[in-house]
């Protein structure tokens, strides 16, 4: 499991798009969104950097901040 900081994720719609983007890479991933903290916690077979790049490409600058959480 790892954490990704997601800037510009400010509402439920944003959170839904971010989650959808992560699930598009791995449909069986577990994605928990912390909207207030602008974080997602993710357990996935996709690499953290790959997910962060996809989220950034979707318009939400993302940075991996932790793994093994």
URFENTA-V68171 format. One line per field, one symbol per residue. ss: DSSP state (A for helix, B for strand, O for the rest). psi: psi as a letter, one per 20 degrees, with the letter a starting at -180 (. if undefined). burial: 1 if it has 16 or more other C-alpha atoms within 10 Angstrom, else 0. A space follows every 50 residues. Layout:
# URFENTA-V68171
ss->???
psi->???
burial->???
This chain:
# URFENTA-V68171
ss->OBBBBBOOOOOAAAAAAAAAAAAAAOOOOBBBBBOOOOBBBBBOOOOAAA AAAAAAAOOOOBBBBBBOO
psi->qrqppoqjnirhgggghgghgghhhnijqpoppnggilqqppoqiqqghg gggggghijnpqppiqqk.
burial->01111100100001101110111010001010100001111111000100 1101110001111100000
